[in-house]
Amino acid sequence: MAVTNILSLENELADKIGMRVYVNNRRNNSGTITLEYKGTDQLDRLVEIIKQNY
């Protein structure tokens, strides 16, 4: 994935969830997504969204 696509993906996800998002894509196309929350209320909201959808 091109750097511009990763930045676009980070921005799109951040806009949707209201938290800073970091995508780290390695050469073998594995990687990590990091979500930066500010406070337990955001963490609780994120956990509930994940639980409801998966």
C-alpha distance matrix in Angstrom:
0.0 3.8 6.6 8.3 6.4 6.7 10.2 10.9 10.3 12.5 15.0 15.3 15.9 18.3 20.2 20.7 21.9 23.4 22.0 19.6 16.3 14.1 10.7 10.4 7.5 9.3 9.1 10.4 7.9 10.8 11.3 13.4 13.9 17.0 19.3 22.0 25.3 28.5 31.4 32.3 32.5 28.7 28.2 30.7 29.1 25.6 27.3 29.3 26.3 24.7 28.1 28.8 25.6 25.2
3.8 0.0 3.8 5.5 5.2 6.4 8.8 9.9 10.6 12.5 14.4 15.3 16.6 18.4 20.1 21.3 22.7 23.7 22.3 19.6 16.7 14.5 11.7 11.5 9.5 11.1 10.9 13.1 11.1 13.8 13.8 15.5 15.7 18.2 20.3 22.5 25.9 28.8 32.0 33.3 33.4 29.6 29.5 32.2 30.4 27.2 29.3 31.2 28.2 27.0 30.5 31.1 28.1 28.1
6.6 3.8 0.0 3.8 5.4 5.1 6.2 8.5 9.8 10.5 12.3 14.1 15.3 16.4 18.3 20.0 21.2 21.6 20.0 17.0 14.4 12.0 10.0 10.0 9.2 11.3 11.9 14.7 12.7 14.7 13.6 14.7 14.5 16.3 18.3 20.0 23.4 26.1 29.4 31.1 31.3 27.5 27.6 30.5 28.9 25.8 28.1 30.3 27.5 26.4 30.1 30.9 28.2 28.4
8.3 5.5 3.8 0.0 3.8 5.4 5.1 6.1 8.5 9.8 10.5 12.1 14.2 15.2 16.4 18.4 20.1 20.4 19.4 16.7 14.5 13.1 11.6 12.7 12.2 14.7 15.4 17.8 15.4 17.4 16.4 16.9 16.0 17.6 18.9 20.5 23.6 26.1 29.5 31.2 31.0 27.3 27.8 30.6 28.6 25.7 28.4 30.1 27.1 26.5 30.3 30.6 28.0 28.6
6.4 5.2 5.4 3.8 0.0 3.8 5.5 5.0 6.0 8.5 9.8 10.3 12.1 14.0 15.2 16.4 18.3 19.3 18.5 16.2 13.5 12.4 10.3 11.8 10.9 13.8 14.7 16.4 13.4 15.4 14.6 15.2 14.1 16.4 17.6 19.8 22.7 25.6 28.8 30.1 29.8 25.9 26.2 28.8 26.6 23.6 26.1 27.7 24.5 23.8 27.4 27.7 24.8 25.3
6.7 6.4 5.1 5.4 3.8 0.0 3.8 5.4 5.0 6.1 8.6 9.8 10.5 12.1 14.2 15.4 16.5 17.4 15.9 13.4 10.4 8.8 6.6 8.3 8.1 11.5 13.2 14.9 11.9 13.1 11.6 11.8 10.7 12.7 14.3 16.5 19.6 22.6 25.7 27.1 27.1 23.3 23.3 26.0 24.2 21.1 23.4 25.4 22.5 21.6 25.3 25.9 23.3 23.6
10.2 8.8 6.2 5.1 5.5 3.8 0.0 3.8 5.4 5.0 6.2 8.5 10.0 10.5 12.2 14.3 15.5 15.6 14.4 11.6 9.5 8.5 8.1 10.3 11.1 14.4 16.3 18.4 15.6 16.5 14.5 13.9 12.2 13.2 14.1 15.5 18.5 21.0 24.4 26.2 26.0 22.2 22.8 25.7 23.8 21.0 23.8 25.7 22.9 22.5 26.3 26.8 24.5 25.3
10.9 9.9 8.5 6.1 5.0 5.4 3.8 0.0 3.8 5.5 5.1 6.1 8.6 9.8 10.6 12.4 14.4 14.9 14.5 12.6 10.7 10.8 10.2 12.9 13.3 16.8 18.5 20.1 16.9 18.0 16.4 15.8 13.6 15.0 15.2 16.9 19.4 22.0 25.2 26.8 26.1 22.3 23.2 25.7 23.3 20.7 23.7 25.0 21.9 21.8 25.6 25.6 23.1 24.3
10.3 10.6 9.8 8.5 6.0 5.0 5.4 3.8 0.0 3.8 5.4 5.1 6.1 8.4 9.9 10.6 12.3 13.6 13.0 11.4 8.8 9.1 8.0 11.1 11.5 15.3 17.3 18.4 14.9 15.5 13.8 12.9 10.6 12.4 12.7 15.1 17.6 20.5 23.5 24.6 24.0 20.2 20.6 23.0 20.6 17.8 20.5 21.9 18.7 18.3 22.1 22.2 19.6 20.6
12.5 12.5 10.5 9.8 8.5 6.1 5.0 5.5 3.8 0.0 3.8 5.6 5.3 6.0 8.6 10.0 10.7 11.3 10.0 7.8 5.3 6.0 6.4 10.0 11.6 15.3 17.9 19.3 16.0 16.0 13.5 11.8 9.0 9.7 9.8 11.6 14.3 17.1 20.3 21.7 21.3 17.5 18.0 20.8 18.8 16.0 18.9 20.7 17.9 17.7 21.5 22.0 19.9 20.9
15.0 14.4 12.3 10.5 9.8 8.6 6.2 5.1 5.4 3.8 0.0 3.8 5.5 5.0 6.1 8.6 10.1 10.0 9.7 8.1 7.3 9.0 10.2 13.6 15.2 18.9 21.3 22.8 19.5 19.7 17.3 15.6 12.5 12.7 11.8 12.9 15.0 17.2 20.5 22.2 21.3 17.6 18.9 21.4 19.0 16.9 20.2 21.5 18.6 19.2 22.9 23.0 21.1 22.7
15.3 15.3 14.1 12.1 10.3 9.8 8.5 6.1 5.1 5.6 3.8 0.0 3.8 5.5 5.2 6.3 8.9 9.9 10.6 10.2 9.0 11.2 11.5 15.2 16.2 20.0 22.3 23.3 19.7 19.9 17.9 16.3 13.1 13.9 12.8 14.5 16.1 18.6 21.4 22.6 21.4 17.7 19.0 20.9 18.1 16.0 19.2 20.0 16.7 17.4 21.1 20.6 18.5 20.4
15.9 16.6 15.3 14.2 12.1 10.5 10.0 8.6 6.1 5.3 5.5 3.8 0.0 3.8 5.4 5.1 6.2 8.0 8.1 8.2 6.7 9.3 10.0 13.8 15.3 19.1 21.8 22.4 18.8 18.3 16.0 13.8 10.4 10.9 9.5 11.7 13.1 16.0 18.6 19.5 18.4 14.6 15.5 17.5 14.9 12.4 15.5 16.5 13.4 13.9 17.6 17.5 15.6 17.3
18.3 18.4 16.4 15.2 14.0 12.1 10.5 9.8 8.4 6.0 5.0 5.5 3.8 0.0 3.8 5.4 5.4 5.3 5.1 5.3 5.5 9.0 11.0 14.7 16.9 20.6 23.5 24.6 21.2 20.5 17.7 15.1 11.5 10.8 8.6 9.5 10.7 13.1 16.0 17.5 16.4 12.7 14.2 16.5 14.1 12.1 15.6 16.9 14.3 15.2 18.9 19.0 17.8 19.6
20.2 20.1 18.3 16.4 15.2 14.2 12.2 10.6 9.9 8.6 6.1 5.2 5.4 3.8 0.0 3.8 5.8 5.4 7.5 8.6 9.3 12.6 14.3 18.1 20.0 23.7 26.4 27.4 23.9 23.5 21.0 18.6 15.0 14.5 12.1 12.8 13.3 15.1 17.8 19.2 17.5 14.1 16.2 18.0 15.0 13.8 17.4 17.9 15.1 16.7 20.2 19.6 18.4 20.8
20.7 21.3 20.0 18.4 16.4 15.4 14.3 12.4 10.6 10.0 8.6 6.3 5.1 5.4 3.8 0.0 3.8 5.9 8.3 10.2 10.3 13.7 14.9 18.7 20.3 24.1 26.8 27.3 23.6 23.0 20.8 18.3 14.6 14.6 12.0 13.5 13.5 15.7 17.8 18.5 16.5 13.1 14.9 16.1 12.8 11.5 14.9 14.9 11.8 13.6 16.9 16.0 14.8 17.4
21.9 22.7 21.2 20.1 18.3 16.5 15.5 14.4 12.3 10.7 10.1 8.9 6.2 5.4 5.8 3.8 0.0 3.8 5.6 8.4 9.0 12.7 14.5 18.1 20.2 23.8 26.9 27.3 23.8 22.6 20.0 17.0 13.3 12.5 9.4 10.5 10.0 12.3 14.2 14.7 12.9 9.4 11.1 12.5 9.4 8.1 11.7 12.1 9.6 11.4 14.7 14.4 13.8 16.2
23.4 23.7 21.6 20.4 19.3 17.4 15.6 14.9 13.6 11.3 10.0 9.9 8.0 5.3 5.4 5.9 3.8 0.0 3.8 7.0 9.1 12.9 15.4 19.0 21.6 25.1 28.3 29.1 25.8 24.6 21.7 18.6 14.8 13.2 9.8 9.6 8.8 10.2 12.5 13.9 12.1 8.8 11.4 13.2 10.5 9.9 13.7 14.4 12.5 14.6 17.7 17.6 17.4 19.7
22.0 22.3 20.0 19.4 18.5 15.9 14.4 14.5 13.0 10.0 9.7 10.6 8.1 5.1 7.5 8.3 5.6 3.8 0.0 3.8 6.3 9.9 12.9 16.2 19.1 22.5 25.9 26.8 23.7 22.3 19.1 15.8 12.2 10.0 6.5 5.9 5.9 8.0 10.9 12.6 11.8 8.2 9.9 12.6 10.9 9.4 13.0 14.6 13.1 14.3 17.6 18.3 18.0 19.6
19.6 19.6 17.0 16.7 16.2 13.4 11.6 12.6 11.4 7.8 8.1 10.2 8.2 5.3 8.6 10.2 8.4 7.0 3.8 0.0 3.8 6.8 10.3 13.4 16.5 19.8 23.1 24.4 21.5 20.3 16.9 13.9 10.5 8.2 5.9 5.1 7.2 9.4 12.8 14.9 14.9 11.3 12.3 15.5 14.2 12.2 15.4 17.6 15.9 16.4 19.9 21.0 20.2 21.4
16.3 16.7 14.4 14.5 13.5 10.4 9.5 10.7 8.8 5.3 7.3 9.0 6.7 5.5 9.3 10.3 9.0 9.1 6.3 3.8 0.0 3.8 6.7 10.0 12.9 16.3 19.6 20.7 17.8 16.6 13.3 10.4 7.0 5.7 4.7 6.3 9.2 12.3 15.3 16.8 16.9 13.2 13.4 16.5 15.1 12.3 15.1 17.5 15.4 15.2 18.9 20.1 18.7 19.5
14.1 14.5 12.0 13.1 12.4 8.8 8.5 10.8 9.1 6.0 9.0 11.2 9.3 9.0 12.6 13.7 12.7 12.9 9.9 6.8 3.8 0.0 3.8 6.5 9.8 12.9 16.3 17.7 15.1 13.9 10.5 8.1 5.6 5.0 6.5 8.2 11.7 14.7 17.8 19.2 19.9 16.3 15.9 19.2 18.3 15.2 17.5 20.2 18.2 17.3 21.0 22.5 20.8 21.0
10.7 11.7 10.0 11.6 10.3 6.6 8.1 10.2 8.0 6.4 10.2 11.5 10.0 11.0 14.3 14.9 14.5 15.4 12.9 10.3 6.7 3.8 0.0 3.8 6.3 9.7 13.0 14.2 11.3 10.5 7.5 5.9 4.6 6.5 9.0 11.5 14.9 18.2 21.0 22.0 22.7 19.0 18.3 21.3 20.2 16.8 18.7 21.3 19.0 17.6 21.2 22.7 20.5 20.3
10.4 11.5 10.0 12.7 11.8 8.3 10.3 12.9 11.1 10.0 13.6 15.2 13.8 14.7 18.1 18.7 18.1 19.0 16.2 13.4 10.0 6.5 3.8 0.0 3.8 6.4 10.0 11.4 9.4 8.4 5.3 5.2 6.3 8.2 11.6 13.8 17.4 20.6 23.3 24.3 25.4 21.9 20.7 23.8 23.2 19.6 21.1 24.0 22.0 20.1 23.5 25.3 23.1 22.3
7.5 9.5 9.2 12.2 10.9 8.1 11.1 13.3 11.5 11.6 15.2 16.2 15.3 16.9 20.0 20.3 20.2 21.6 19.1 16.5 12.9 9.8 6.3 3.8 0.0 3.8 6.8 8.1 5.8 5.9 4.6 6.8 8.6 11.4 14.7 17.3 20.7 24.1 26.7 27.5 28.4 24.8 23.6 26.4 25.6 22.0 23.2 25.9 23.6 21.5 24.7 26.4 23.7 22.8
9.3 11.1 11.3 14.7 13.8 11.5 14.4 16.8 15.3 15.3 18.9 20.0 19.1 20.6 23.7 24.1 23.8 25.1 22.5 19.8 16.3 12.9 9.7 6.4 3.8 0.0 3.8 5.5 5.2 5.5 5.5 8.7 11.5 14.1 17.6 20.0 23.6 26.8 29.4 30.1 31.3 27.9 26.4 29.2 28.7 25.0 25.9 28.7 26.7 24.2 27.3 29.2 26.5 25.2
9.1 10.9 11.9 15.4 14.7 13.2 16.3 18.5 17.3 17.9 21.3 22.3 21.8 23.5 26.4 26.8 26.9 28.3 25.9 23.1 19.6 16.3 13.0 10.0 6.8 3.8 0.0 3.8 5.4 7.4 8.9 12.3 15.1 17.8 21.3 23.7 27.3 30.5 33.1 33.8 34.9 31.5 30.0 32.8 32.1 28.4 29.3 32.0 29.8 27.3 30.3 32.0 29.2 27.7
10.4 13.1 14.7 17.8 16.4 14.9 18.4 20.1 18.4 19.3 22.8 23.3 22.4 24.6 27.4 27.3 27.3 29.1 26.8 24.4 20.7 17.7 14.2 11.4 8.1 5.5 3.8 0.0 3.8 5.6 8.5 12.2 15.2 18.3 21.8 24.6 28.0 31.4 33.7 34.0 35.1 31.7 30.0 32.4 31.9 28.1 28.6 31.1 29.0 26.2 28.9 30.6 27.7 25.9
7.9 11.1 12.7 15.4 13.4 11.9 15.6 16.9 14.9 16.0 19.5 19.7 18.8 21.2 23.9 23.6 23.8 25.8 23.7 21.5 17.8 15.1 11.3 9.4 5.8 5.2 5.4 3.8 0.0 3.8 6.5 10.0 12.4 15.8 19.0 22.1 25.3 28.9 31.2 31.4 32.3 28.8 27.3 29.6 28.7 25.0 25.7 28.0 25.6 23.1 25.9 27.4 24.3 22.9
10.8 13.8 14.7 17.4 15.4 13.1 16.5 18.0 15.5 16.0 19.7 19.9 18.3 20.5 23.5 23.0 22.6 24.6 22.3 20.3 16.6 13.9 10.5 8.4 5.9 5.5 7.4 5.6 3.8 0.0 3.8 7.3 10.3 13.6 16.9 20.0 23.1 26.7 28.8 28.8 29.8 26.6 24.7 27.0 26.5 22.7 23.0 25.6 23.6 20.7 23.4 25.3 22.5 20.7
11.3 13.8 13.6 16.4 14.6 11.6 14.5 16.4 13.8 13.5 17.3 17.9 16.0 17.7 21.0 20.8 20.0 21.7 19.1 16.9 13.3 10.5 7.5 5.3 4.6 5.5 8.9 8.5 6.5 3.8 0.0 3.8 7.1 10.0 13.5 16.4 19.7 23.2 25.3 25.5 26.7 23.4 21.6 24.2 23.8 20.0 20.6 23.5 21.6 19.0 21.9 24.0 21.5 20.0
13.4 15.5 14.7 16.9 15.2 11.8 13.9 15.8 12.9 11.8 15.6 16.3 13.8 15.1 18.6 18.3 17.0 18.6 15.8 13.9 10.4 8.1 5.9 5.2 6.8 8.7 12.3 12.2 10.0 7.3 3.8 0.0 3.8 6.4 9.9 12.9 16.0 19.5 21.6 21.8 23.0 19.8 17.9 20.6 20.3 16.6 17.3 20.3 18.7 16.2 19.2 21.5 19.4 18.1
13.9 15.7 14.5 16.0 14.1 10.7 12.2 13.6 10.6 9.0 12.5 13.1 10.4 11.5 15.0 14.6 13.3 14.8 12.2 10.5 7.0 5.6 4.6 6.3 8.6 11.5 15.1 15.2 12.4 10.3 7.1 3.8 0.0 3.8 6.7 10.0 13.0 16.6 18.8 19.1 20.0 16.5 15.1 17.8 17.2 13.5 14.8 17.6 15.8 13.8 17.2 19.1 17.2 16.6
17.0 18.2 16.3 17.6 16.4 12.7 13.2 15.0 12.4 9.7 12.7 13.9 10.9 10.8 14.5 14.6 12.5 13.2 10.0 8.2 5.7 5.0 6.5 8.2 11.4 14.1 17.8 18.3 15.8 13.6 10.0 6.4 3.8 0.0 3.8 6.5 9.7 13.1 15.4 16.1 17.3 13.9 12.5 15.7 15.5 12.1 13.6 16.8 15.5 14.0 17.3 19.5 18.2 17.9
19.3 20.3 18.3 18.9 17.6 14.3 14.1 15.2 12.7 9.8 11.8 12.8 9.5 8.6 12.1 12.0 9.4 9.8 6.5 5.9 4.7 6.5 9.0 11.6 14.7 17.6 21.3 21.8 19.0 16.9 13.5 9.9 6.7 3.8 0.0 3.8 6.3 10.0 12.3 13.1 13.8 10.3 9.4 12.7 12.2 9.1 11.3 14.3 13.0 12.4 15.7 17.6 16.8 17.2
22.0 22.5 20.0 20.5 19.8 16.5 15.5 16.9 15.1 11.6 12.9 14.5 11.7 9.5 12.8 13.5 10.5 9.6 5.9 5.1 6.3 8.2 11.5 13.8 17.3 20.0 23.7 24.6 22.1 20.0 16.4 12.9 10.0 6.5 3.8 0.0 3.8 6.8 9.7 11.3 12.4 9.2 9.0 12.7 12.6 10.4 12.8 15.7 15.1 15.0 18.1 19.9 19.7 20.3
25.3 25.9 23.4 23.6 22.7 19.6 18.5 19.4 17.6 14.3 15.0 16.1 13.1 10.7 13.3 13.5 10.0 8.8 5.9 7.2 9.2 11.7 14.9 17.4 20.7 23.6 27.3 28.0 25.3 23.1 19.7 16.0 13.0 9.7 6.3 3.8 0.0 3.8 6.1 7.8 8.7 5.7 6.1 9.7 9.8 8.7 11.1 13.7 13.7 14.3 16.9 18.6 19.1 20.0
28.5 28.8 26.1 26.1 25.6 22.6 21.0 22.0 20.5 17.1 17.2 18.6 16.0 13.1 15.1 15.7 12.3 10.2 8.0 9.4 12.3 14.7 18.2 20.6 24.1 26.8 30.5 31.4 28.9 26.7 23.2 19.5 16.6 13.1 10.0 6.8 3.8 0.0 3.7 7.0 7.9 6.3 7.7 10.8 11.2 11.2 13.6 15.7 16.2 17.3 19.5 21.1 22.0 23.2
31.4 32.0 29.4 29.5 28.8 25.7 24.4 25.2 23.5 20.3 20.5 21.4 18.6 16.0 17.8 17.8 14.2 12.5 10.9 12.8 15.3 17.8 21.0 23.3 26.7 29.4 33.1 33.7 31.2 28.8 25.3 21.6 18.8 15.4 12.3 9.7 6.1 3.7 0.0 3.8 5.4 5.7 6.6 8.9 10.3 11.1 12.7 14.7 15.9 17.2 18.8 20.5 21.9 23.1
32.3 33.3 31.1 31.2 30.1 27.1 26.2 26.8 24.6 21.7 22.2 22.6 19.5 17.5 19.2 18.5 14.7 13.9 12.6 14.9 16.8 19.2 22.0 24.3 27.5 30.1 33.8 34.0 31.4 28.8 25.5 21.8 19.1 16.1 13.1 11.3 7.8 7.0 3.8 0.0 3.8 5.4 4.8 5.9 8.4 9.7 10.3 12.1 14.1 15.2 16.1 18.1 19.9 20.9
32.5 33.4 31.3 31.0 29.8 27.1 26.0 26.1 24.0 21.3 21.3 21.4 18.4 16.4 17.5 16.5 12.9 12.1 11.8 14.9 16.9 19.9 22.7 25.4 28.4 31.3 34.9 35.1 32.3 29.8 26.7 23.0 20.0 17.3 13.8 12.4 8.7 7.9 5.4 3.8 0.0 3.8 5.4 5.1 6.2 8.6 9.9 10.6 12.4 14.4 15.3 16.5 18.5 20.1
28.7 29.6 27.5 27.3 25.9 23.3 22.2 22.3 20.2 17.5 17.6 17.7 14.6 12.7 14.1 13.1 9.4 8.8 8.2 11.3 13.2 16.3 19.0 21.9 24.8 27.9 31.5 31.7 28.8 26.6 23.4 19.8 16.5 13.9 10.3 9.2 5.7 6.3 5.7 5.4 3.8 0.0 3.8 5.4 5.0 6.1 8.6 9.9 10.6 12.4 14.2 15.4 16.7 18.3
28.2 29.5 27.6 27.8 26.2 23.3 22.8 23.2 20.6 18.0 18.9 19.0 15.5 14.2 16.2 14.9 11.1 11.4 9.9 12.3 13.4 15.9 18.3 20.7 23.6 26.4 30.0 30.0 27.3 24.7 21.6 17.9 15.1 12.5 9.4 9.0 6.1 7.7 6.6 4.8 5.4 3.8 0.0 3.8 5.4 5.1 6.2 8.6 9.9 10.7 12.3 14.3 15.6 16.5
30.7 32.2 30.5 30.6 28.8 26.0 25.7 25.7 23.0 20.8 21.4 20.9 17.5 16.5 18.0 16.1 12.5 13.2 12.6 15.5 16.5 19.2 21.3 23.8 26.4 29.2 32.8 32.4 29.6 27.0 24.2 20.6 17.8 15.7 12.7 12.7 9.7 10.8 8.9 5.9 5.1 5.4 3.8 0.0 3.8 5.5 5.2 6.2 8.7 10.0 10.5 12.2 14.4 15.5
29.1 30.4 28.9 28.6 26.6 24.2 23.8 23.3 20.6 18.8 19.0 18.1 14.9 14.1 15.0 12.8 9.4 10.5 10.9 14.2 15.1 18.3 20.2 23.2 25.6 28.7 32.1 31.9 28.7 26.5 23.8 20.3 17.2 15.5 12.2 12.6 9.8 11.2 10.3 8.4 6.2 5.0 5.4 3.8 0.0 3.8 5.5 5.2 6.2 8.7 9.9 10.6 12.4 14.3
25.6 27.2 25.8 25.7 23.6 21.1 21.0 20.7 17.8 16.0 16.9 16.0 12.4 12.1 13.8 11.5 8.1 9.9 9.4 12.2 12.3 15.2 16.8 19.6 22.0 25.0 28.4 28.1 25.0 22.7 20.0 16.6 13.5 12.1 9.1 10.4 8.7 11.2 11.1 9.7 8.6 6.1 5.1 5.5 3.8 0.0 3.8 5.4 5.1 6.3 8.6 10.0 10.9 12.2
27.3 29.3 28.1 28.4 26.1 23.4 23.8 23.7 20.5 18.9 20.2 19.2 15.5 15.6 17.4 14.9 11.7 13.7 13.0 15.4 15.1 17.5 18.7 21.1 23.2 25.9 29.3 28.6 25.7 23.0 20.6 17.3 14.8 13.6 11.3 12.8 11.1 13.6 12.7 10.3 9.9 8.6 6.2 5.2 5.5 3.8 0.0 3.8 5.5 5.2 6.1 8.6 10.1 10.6
29.3 31.2 30.3 30.1 27.7 25.4 25.7 25.0 21.9 20.7 21.5 20.0 16.5 16.9 17.9 14.9 12.1 14.4 14.6 17.6 17.5 20.2 21.3 24.0 25.9 28.7 32.0 31.1 28.0 25.6 23.5 20.3 17.6 16.8 14.3 15.7 13.7 15.7 14.7 12.1 10.6 9.9 8.6 6.2 5.2 5.4 3.8 0.0 3.8 5.4 5.0 6.0 8.6 10.0
26.3 28.2 27.5 27.1 24.5 22.5 22.9 21.9 18.7 17.9 18.6 16.7 13.4 14.3 15.1 11.8 9.6 12.5 13.1 15.9 15.4 18.2 19.0 22.0 23.6 26.7 29.8 29.0 25.6 23.6 21.6 18.7 15.8 15.5 13.0 15.1 13.7 16.2 15.9 14.1 12.4 10.6 9.9 8.7 6.2 5.1 5.5 3.8 0.0 3.8 5.5 5.3 6.3 8.6
24.7 27.0 26.4 26.5 23.8 21.6 22.5 21.8 18.3 17.7 19.2 17.4 13.9 15.2 16.7 13.6 11.4 14.6 14.3 16.4 15.2 17.3 17.6 20.1 21.5 24.2 27.3 26.2 23.1 20.7 19.0 16.2 13.8 14.0 12.4 15.0 14.3 17.3 17.2 15.2 14.4 12.4 10.7 10.0 8.7 6.3 5.2 5.4 3.8 0.0 3.8 5.5 5.3 5.9
28.1 30.5 30.1 30.3 27.4 25.3 26.3 25.6 22.1 21.5 22.9 21.1 17.6 18.9 20.2 16.9 14.7 17.7 17.6 19.9 18.9 21.0 21.2 23.5 24.7 27.3 30.3 28.9 25.9 23.4 21.9 19.2 17.2 17.3 15.7 18.1 16.9 19.5 18.8 16.1 15.3 14.2 12.3 10.5 9.9 8.6 6.1 5.0 5.5 3.8 0.0 3.8 5.6 5.5
28.8 31.1 30.9 30.6 27.7 25.9 26.8 25.6 22.2 22.0 23.0 20.6 17.5 19.0 19.6 16.0 14.4 17.6 18.3 21.0 20.1 22.5 22.7 25.3 26.4 29.2 32.0 30.6 27.4 25.3 24.0 21.5 19.1 19.5 17.6 19.9 18.6 21.1 20.5 18.1 16.5 15.4 14.3 12.2 10.6 10.0 8.6 6.0 5.3 5.5 3.8 0.0 3.8 6.0
25.6 28.1 28.2 28.0 24.8 23.3 24.5 23.1 19.6 19.9 21.1 18.5 15.6 17.8 18.4 14.8 13.8 17.4 18.0 20.2 18.7 20.8 20.5 23.1 23.7 26.5 29.2 27.7 24.3 22.5 21.5 19.4 17.2 18.2 16.8 19.7 19.1 22.0 21.9 19.9 18.5 16.7 15.6 14.4 12.4 10.9 10.1 8.6 6.3 5.3 5.6 3.8 0.0 3.8
25.2 28.1 28.4 28.6 25.3 23.6 25.3 24.3 20.6 20.9 22.7 20.4 17.3 19.6 20.8 17.4 16.2 19.7 19.6 21.4 19.5 21.0 20.3 22.3 22.8 25.2 27.7 25.9 22.9 20.7 20.0 18.1 16.6 17.9 17.2 20.3 20.0 23.2 23.1 20.9 20.1 18.3 16.5 15.5 14.3 12.2 10.6 10.0 8.6 5.9 5.5 6.0 3.8 0.0
